[in-house]
Amino acid sequence: MAQVPQRFFDALAVRTWCGLSLAALGRAREEIDAINVYPVADGDTGTNLYLTVESAVAAVEAVFAAHEVDEAPRDGSEAPRGGAGGPSLADAVGAMAHGALIGARGNSGTILAQLLRGMAQVLAARSDNDHTAGHGLQRALRHAAASARQAVAHPVEGTVLTVASAAADAAEGAGGDCAEVARAAYEGARAALAATPGQLAALERAGVVDAGGHGLVTVLAALVETFTGRAPGPVAAPHARVESAVEGQCAAEEGDGDGPAFEVIYLLEAEDAAVARLRQRLDALGDSLVVVGGDGLWNVHVHVDDAGAAVEAGVEAGRPYRIRITHFGHGDAHTTKAERPPRERAQRAVVAVVPGEGLAALYTEAGATTLLARPGEPPASGELVQAVRRAHAREVVLLPNDAELRHTAAAAAEQARTEGIRVALIPTRSAVQGIAALAVHESERRFDEDVVAMTSAAGATRHAEVTVAERQSWTTAGICQAGDVLGLIDGDVAVIGADVSQVAATVLDRMLSAGGELVTLVLGDEAPESVADHLEARVREAYLAVDTVVYRGGRQGALLLVGVE
């Protein structure tokens, strides 16, 4: 189906560009992985770029979905799409940048996130209009290239940074509309990509172009398609020998085998001054340091020998989370296949998405492999696939623990099945349903029997949550105002109030009116300390033979999660 070209850079163009970029990276992912030899030949640059953009797409789609809900007519008729009620340019580019930031993977993905953030800073500043023309796109590309260079501790020519600068230079020399600017940026980037082997010895030895630069040219090709309706010519430079991937990685191993042992990545909540000190400390610890972000949220990427020291530096600077540590000695270029110790697959594992650190610890203690989902930051399908791989089992039971993640989890399960892993998806809609499923899990049972038992336990658990409304909106219980306390039962707003304890008690009474034997309460960090005591006392006094168990969920988004089974 032909792409309808966008005339200006507006919210719809952002949405189109993100979608086209994801599709293009999906097609090019394996090719980009194959030529990944710098800074570490770990063969995952294409995958990391795909996951980064996938997170950006999810964030942009969420903004559009929120506006469609807000603008939906009350008479049941279909809401207009893409009209004045849709998101602004600032909303769309802000979501794109934030999504890329929280989902950034690897060195190139982190740099791409900063490029998108740099563009967003320029485009969002145009508060006088909800779109921009060619000159605005030119400024955005220039600021993006400069921002990315500033984020890298020691910029190296012949990398994605060089390609980004060339794109900005070419764009500035173009005149006319967004289509002409995008086409010039693409052509400039493509020419720069072809020249990267002459700038970087590792690329020249391997006979390939820079993988991160290849990814950026792919994204710029999608930008051209956004404004013209047609994809430009082939991205890869004519002399890029993609088929020499194994040869290239071996060449890189010979030259870079003494590099740091670990890749450390985490999101960090911290002030600017603390991040400046963090950069200095991490720069002394290792290399390939990239710190991107701002406004209190950062994505930190570094290669080090002492992973613990890198994490401790983050703790001193602020609050690190979503910490990922990859040992280059297991499964990458620093260790040949012959040297890698074989690891036997487990027969069965449970993989669960959990909303807070407290629940993550609880699930892990119960034997599950967990993927932490921060409030407003749902994991992408690629992250779920990686969690399934990390479980290293022949059979996997997947617990998404969120109704909104069902399709994402289904896509991840399908991908894992193509890799020979037997995956069963249990459509848990809340973490308390996941707790119930995990409680009856028995790895010694036949797989199908175990899945049936876990599905039955989850289905028999009603779920609720108590949260605070962020804005005025229509609900199934009436109109709520920003700051109101909401009680949701099985996903629908059932109670609107002002007091957390009162709303929670009303929710619990309604749930227990249909019977129950066990109440599970999961308290978030922002819930009043007295809530659990109040609810436990209420159950003891009013509901005989009903047990209560309380867990601490950490920063889980909701003030309280409730399960009744």
C-alpha positions in Angstrom: 0.0 0.0 0.0 1.4 3.4 -1.0 2.3 5.8 1.7 0.3 9.1 1.7 3.0 11.8 1.7 2.9 14.5 4.5 3.4 18.1 3.4 4.5 19.5 6.8 6.2 18.2 9.8 3.3 17.9 12.2 2.1 15.3 14.7 0.8 13.0 12.0 4.1 13.2 10.2 5.9 12.2 13.5 3.6 9.2 13.8 4.1 8.2 10.2 7.9 8.6 10.4 8.1 6.5 13.5 6.1 3.7 12.0 8.0 3.7 8.7 11.3 3.8 10.6 10.3 0.7 12.7 9.3 -1.2 9.6 12.5 -0.3 7.8 14.7 -1.2 10.7 12.8 -4.5 11.0 13.7 -5.3 7.4 17.3 -4.2 7.9 17.9 -5.5 11.4 19.8 -8.6 10.5 21.9 -6.9 7.9 22.9 -4.2 10.4 23.6 -6.8 13.1 25.9 -8.6 10.6 28.2 -5.6 10.0 28.4 -4.5 13.7 32.1 -4.5 14.4 32.6 -1.2 16.3 32.9 -0.3 19.2 32.3 -4.0 20.1 31.5 -6.7 17.5 28.6 -8.1 19.4 26.2 -8.3 16.4 23.3 -6.5 18.0 23.3 -2.9 16.6 20.3 -3.5 14.3 18.3 -5.2 17.1 19.1 -2.4 19.5 18.1 0.3 17.1 14.8 -1.6 16.4 14.0 -1.9 20.1 14.8 1.8 20.6 12.4 2.9 17.8 9.8 0.4 18.9 9.7 2.1 22.3 9.3 5.5 20.5 6.5 4.2 18.4 4.6 2.8 21.4 4.9 6.2 23.1 3.6 8.1 20.1 0.8 5.7 19.6 -0.2 6.1 23.2 -0.4 9.9 22.8 -2.7 9.5 19.8 -4.8 6.9 21.5 -5.2 9.2 24.6 -6.4 12.1 22.4 -8.8 9.8 20.5 -10.4 8.8 23.8 -10.5 12.3 25.2 -12.2 13.6 22.0 -14.6 10.7 21.5 -18.2 11.9 21.1 -20.6 11.1 24.0 -23.4 9.9 21.6 -21.4 6.8 20.6 -20.7 8.0 17.0 -17.2 7.6 15.6 -14.7 10.3 16.6 -13.0 12.2 13.9 -9.4 11.2 13.4 -6.4 13.4 12.6 -8.4 16.6 13.2 -7.9 19.6 15.4 -8.5 17.5 18.5 -5.4 15.3 17.9 -2.1 15.8 19.6 0.1 18.8 18.9 3.5 18.6 17.3 5.0 19.2 20.7 3.0 16.3 22.2 4.1 13.9 19.4 7.8 14.7 19.3 7.9 14.8 23.1 6.5 11.3 23.2 8.8 10.1 20.5 11.9 11.4 22.4 10.7 10.1 25.7 9.9 6.7 24.3 13.2 6.4 22.6 15.0 7.5 25.8 13.4 4.9 28.1 13.7 2.2 25.5 17.2 2.9 24.2 19.4 -0.1 23.9 23.2 -0.4 23.3 25.6 2.3 22.2 23.9 3.2 18.9 20.4 3.0 20.3 21.3 5.5 23.0 22.8 7.9 20.5 19.7 7.6 18.3 17.6 8.5 21.3 19.6 11.6 21.8 19.3 12.5 18.1 15.5 12.2 18.4 15.6 14.2 21.6 17.6 16.9 19.9 15.1 17.2 17.1 12.2 17.2 19.6 13.7 20.1 21.5 13.7 22.3 18.4 10.3 21.1 17.0 8.5 21.4 20.4 9.7 24.9 20.9 7.5 26.0 18.0 4.6 26.7 20.3 3.1 29.2 17.8 2.2 26.5 15.4 1.5 22.8 15.3 3.6 22.1 12.2 6.9 23.2 10.7 8.2 23.5 7.2 11.6 22.8 5.7 13.6 25.4 7.6 12.3 24.0 10.9 13.4 20.5 9.9 16.8 21.9 9.0 17.3 23.4 12.5 16.0 20.2 14.1 18.6 18.0 12.3 21.4 20.4 13.1 20.5 20.5 16.8 20.1 16.7 16.8 23.7 16.2 15.5 25.2 18.6 18.0 23.3 17.1 20.9 24.4 13.6 20.1 28.1 14.7 19.9 27.8 16.3 23.3 26.3 13.2 24.8 29.3 11.0 23.8 32.3 11.3 26.1 34.8 10.8 23.3 33.3 11.3 19.8 34.9 9.2 17.1 34.8 9.9 13.4 33.5 7.2 11.1 30.6 6.4 13.3 26.9 7.4 13.5 28.0 10.8 14.8 29.8 11.5 11.5 26.7 10.4 9.5 24.4 12.6 11.6 26.6 15.7 11.1 26.8 15.0 7.3 23.0 14.8 7.2 22.6 18.1 9.0 25.2 19.8 6.7 23.4 18.5 3.6 20.0 19.6 4.9 21.2 23.1 5.6 22.3 23.4 1.9 18.9 22.4 0.6 16.0 24.8 0.0 12.3 24.3 -0.2 9.9 22.1 1.7 10.3 19.2 4.1 10.6 16.6 1.3 13.6 18.4 -0.3 15.3 18.8 3.1 14.7 15.2 4.1 16.0 14.0 0.7 19.1 16.1 1.0 19.8 14.9 4.6 19.4 11.3 3.4 21.8 11.7 0.5 24.3 13.4 2.6 24.1 10.7 5.3 24.4 8.0 2.7 27.5 9.5 1.2 29.1 9.9 4.7 28.2 6.3 5.5 30.0 5.1 2.4 33.1 6.9 3.6 33.2 5.5 7.1 35.6 2.6 6.3 38.3 5.1 5.4 37.8 6.8 8.8 37.8 3.9 11.2 40.4 1.1 11.1 38.1 -1.6 12.5 35.6 -0.9 9.6 38.4 -1.0 7.0 39.7 -4.3 8.3 36.3 -5.8 8.2 35.4 -4.3 4.9 32.0 -2.9 6.1 30.4 0.5 6.8 29.5 1.6 10.3 26.4 -0.3 11.6 25.0 2.6 13.7 25.4 4.9 10.7 23.6 2.4 8.5 20.8 2.4 11.0 20.6 6.2 10.9 20.5 6.3 7.1 17.6 3.8 7.3 15.7 6.1 9.6 16.4 9.0 7.3 15.1 7.0 4.4 11.9 6.6 6.3 11.8 10.4 6.8 12.0 10.8 3.0 9.2 8.3 2.5 7.1 10.2 5.1 7.2 13.4 2.9 7.3 11.9 -0.6 5.3 8.7 -0.3 8.2 6.7 -1.7 11.2 5.1 -0.2 14.5 6.2 -1.7 17.1 3.8 -3.1 19.1 1.2 -1.3 20.6 2.3 2.0 23.8 0.3 2.1 26.8 1.9 0.5 27.8 0.0 -2.7 31.1 -1.4 -1.2 29.6 -2.4 2.2 30.3 -6.2 2.3 27.4 -7.3 4.5 28.1 -10.9 3.6 31.5 -10.7 5.4 30.0 -10.4 8.8 31.8 -13.3 10.3 35.1 -12.2 8.8 34.5 -8.6 10.0 33.7 -9.7 13.6 36.8 -11.8 13.7 38.9 -8.9 12.5 37.4 -6.7 15.3 38.1 -9.4 17.8 41.8 -9.5 16.9 42.1 -5.7 17.4 39.8 -5.1 20.4 39.9 -8.3 22.4 41.2 -6.4 25.5 38.2 -4.2 25.8 36.1 -3.9 28.9 34.2 -7.0 30.1 30.8 -5.5 30.7 28.2 -3.3 29.1 26.1 -1.4 31.7 22.9 0.5 30.9 20.4 2.0 33.2 17.8 4.8 33.4 18.6 7.4 36.0 16.6 10.0 37.8 19.0 12.7 38.8 19.8 16.4 38.7 22.0 18.0 36.0 24.9 18.7 38.4 24.9 15.1 39.7 25.0 13.8 36.1 28.0 16.0 35.3 29.9 14.4 38.1 28.6 11.0 37.0 30.0 11.5 33.5 33.5 12.2 35.0 33.4 9.1 37.2 32.2 6.7 34.5 34.7 8.1 32.0 37.4 7.2 34.4 36.0 3.7 34.8 35.6 2.6 31.2 34.8 3.6 27.6 32.0 4.0 25.1 30.3 6.3 27.5 27.1 7.9 26.4 24.7 9.8 28.7 21.6 11.1 27.1 18.4 12.8 28.4 17.6 15.7 30.6 14.8 17.2 32.7 15.6 14.8 35.5 15.6 11.5 33.4 18.7 10.1 31.8 19.8 7.0 30.0 23.4 5.9 30.8 25.5 3.6 28.7 29.1 2.6 29.4 31.5 -0.3 28.9 33.5 -1.2 32.0 35.4 -3.9 33.8 33.8 -3.1 37.1 30.0 -3.2 36.6 29.3 -2.8 40.3 31.3 0.5 40.4 29.3 1.8 37.4 26.0 1.1 39.1 27.2 2.5 42.4 28.2 5.7 40.6 24.6 5.9 39.4 23.3 5.4 43.0 25.4 8.3 44.2 24.1 10.5 41.4 20.4 9.7 41.8 18.1 6.8 41.4 19.1 4.2 38.8 16.6 1.6 37.5 16.0 -0.8 34.6 19.6 -1.8 35.1 21.0 -4.1 32.4 24.4 -5.6 32.7 25.8 -7.7 29.8 29.0 -9.7 30.2 30.9 -9.5 27.0 32.6 -12.8 27.9 29.3 -14.6 27.4 28.0 -14.5 23.9 29.9 -11.7 22.1 33.1 -10.8 20.3 35.4 -11.0 23.3 35.0 -14.8 23.6 35.1 -17.2 20.7 32.4 -19.9 20.4 34.9 -22.5 21.4 35.7 -20.7 24.6 32.1 -20.1 25.7 31.0 -22.5 28.5 27.9 -24.4 27.5 24.9 -23.7 29.5 22.1 -26.3 29.8 18.6 -25.0 29.2 16.1 -25.4 32.0 13.0 -27.4 31.1 10.5 -24.7 32.1 10.5 -21.1 33.3 8.0 -18.3 34.1 8.6 -14.9 32.6 6.5 -12.0 34.2 6.1 -8.3 33.6 5.9 -6.6 37.0 5.1 -2.9 37.8 7.4 -2.3 40.7 10.7 -3.3 42.4 9.0 -4.9 45.3 6.9 -7.2 43.2 10.0 -7.9 41.0 11.7 -9.2 44.1 8.7 -11.2 45.1 8.4 -12.8 41.7 12.1 -13.5 41.5 12.0 -15.2 44.9 9.3 -17.4 43.5 11.5 -18.4 40.6 10.3 -16.2 37.8 12.3 -14.2 35.4 11.0 -10.6 35.6 10.9 -7.6 33.4 10.3 -4.3 35.2 7.7 -2.0 33.7 7.9 1.5 35.1 4.7 3.6 35.4 3.8 4.9 31.9 6.7 2.9 30.4 5.4 -0.4 29.1 8.0 -2.8 27.7 8.2 -3.4 23.9 7.8 -6.8 22.4 11.6 -7.0 21.8 12.2 -6.6 25.5 9.8 -9.4 26.2 11.5 -11.6 23.7 14.9 -10.9 25.4 13.4 -11.7 28.8 12.2 -15.1 27.4 15.7 -15.7 26.0 17.2 -14.7 29.3 15.1 -17.4 31.1 17.0 -19.9 29.0 14.3 -22.6 29.0 12.7 -25.0 26.6 9.2 -24.1 27.8 8.1 -20.6 29.0 4.9 -19.4 30.7 4.5 -15.7 30.0 2.6 -13.5 32.4 2.0 -9.9 30.9 0.1 -8.8 34.0 -1.5 -5.9 32.1 -4.4 -5.9 29.7 -2.7 -3.3 27.5 0.3 -5.7 27.1 -1.7 -8.6 25.7 -1.0 -8.0 22.0 2.6 -7.0 22.7 3.1 -10.2 24.7 1.4 -12.3 21.9 3.9 -10.9 19.4 6.8 -11.7 21.7 5.5 -15.2 22.2 5.2 -15.7 18.5 8.8 -14.5 17.9 10.1 -16.8 20.7 8.3 -19.8 19.1 10.1 -19.2 15.8 13.3 -19.7 17.9 12.2 -23.1 19.0 10.9 -22.1 22.5 7.5 -23.5 23.5 5.6 -20.5 24.9 2.2 -20.3 26.6 0.7 -16.8 27.2 -1.6 -16.5 30.2 -3.6 -13.3 29.7 -3.1 -11.9 33.2 -4.5 -8.4 33.5 -2.9 -7.5 36.8 0.2 -8.4 38.9 -2.1 -9.9 41.6 -3.5 -12.4 39.0 0.1 -13.2 38.2 0.8 -13.9 41.9 -2.1 -16.3 42.0 -0.9 -18.0 38.8 2.7 -18.3 40.1 1.4 -19.7 43.4 0.1 -22.9 41.7 3.0 -23.2 39.2 4.7 -26.7 39.4 7.5 -27.2 36.9 7.3 -31.0 37.4 3.8 -31.2 35.9 3.2 -31.7 32.2 3.4 -28.3 30.5 -0.2 -28.2 29.4 -1.4 -29.2 32.8 0.7 -26.5 34.5 -0.6 -23.8 32.1 -4.2 -24.9 32.7 -3.7 -24.7 36.5 -2.0 -21.3 36.3 -4.7 -19.9 33.9 -7.5 -21.2 36.2 -5.9 -19.6 39.2 -5.4 -16.2 37.4 -9.0 -16.3 36.1 -10.4 -17.0 39.5 -8.7 -13.8 40.9 -10.7 -10.6 40.6 -8.4 -7.6 40.5 -8.6 -4.0 41.5 -6.5 -0.9 41.9 -6.6 2.4 43.7 -5.0 5.3 41.9 -5.2 9.1 41.5 -6.7 10.7 38.5 -4.3 12.8 36.4 -6.9 14.9 34.6 -10.6 15.5 34.3 -12.3 12.7 32.3 -15.4 10.7 31.9 -15.5 7.3 33.6 -18.0 4.5 34.1 -18.6 5.9 37.6 -19.1 9.5 36.4 -16.9 12.5 35.8 -13.7 12.6 37.8 -11.4 15.6 38.4 -7.6 15.7 38.5 -6.5 14.6 42.0 -9.6 12.4 42.7 -9.0 9.0 44.1 -10.2 6.3 41.7 -11.1 2.7 42.5 -11.0 0.4 39.5 -12.5 -3.1 39.6 -11.5 -5.5 36.8 -10.3 -2.5 34.8 -13.3 -0.2 35.1 -13.7 2.8 37.4 -16.2 1.8 40.1 -15.5 4.4 42.8 -14.6 8.1 42.8 -13.6 9.7 46.1 -11.3 11.9 48.0 -9.8 9.6 50.7 -7.6 6.7 49.8 -8.6 4.5 52.7 -12.3 5.0 52.1 -12.1 4.3 48.4 -10.0 1.2 49.0 -12.5 0.0 51.6 -15.4 0.5 49.3 -13.6 -1.3 46.5 -12.8 -4.2 48.8 -16.4 -4.5 50.1 -17.7 -4.7 46.5 -15.2 -7.3 45.6 -15.9 -9.5 48.6 -19.7 -9.2 48.2 -19.3 -11.9 45.6 -17.3 -14.1 48.0 -13.6 -14.9 48.4 -11.1 -16.7 50.5 -7.9 -14.7 50.1 -7.3 -11.0 49.8 -3.9 -9.9 48.3 -2.9 -6.2 48.9 0.1 -4.7 47.1 1.0 -1.3 48.5 2.8 1.3 46.3 5.4 3.7 47.8 2.9 6.6 47.7 0.1 4.9 49.6 -0.6 6.0 53.2 1.0 3.7 55.7 -2.4 3.2 57.5 -4.2 1.8 54.4 -3.0 -1.8 54.8 -3.8 -1.9 58.6 -7.3 -0.4 57.9 -8.1 -2.9 55.3 -6.8 -5.9 57.2 -8.9 -4.9 60.2 -11.9 -4.5 58.0 -11.5 -8.0 56.6 -11.1 -9.5 60.1 -14.2 -7.8 61.4 -16.6 -8.2 58.5 -15.5 -11.3 56.6 -14.8 -14.4 58.6 -12.5 -17.1 57.2 -11.0 -14.7 54.7 -7.2 -14.4 54.9 -5.2 -11.3 54.0 -1.6 -11.0 52.7 0.2 -7.8 52.2 3.2 -7.0 49.9 5.2 -3.9 49.2 5.2 -3.1 45.5 7.6 -0.1 45.4 7.0 2.5 42.7 4.3 0.6 40.9 2.1 3.5 39.6 -1.0 2.6 41.5 -1.4 3.4 45.2 -2.8 0.0 45.8 -3.4 -3.3 44.0 -6.0 -5.7 45.3 -6.7 -9.3 44.4 -9.5 -11.5 45.7 -9.5 -15.2 45.0 
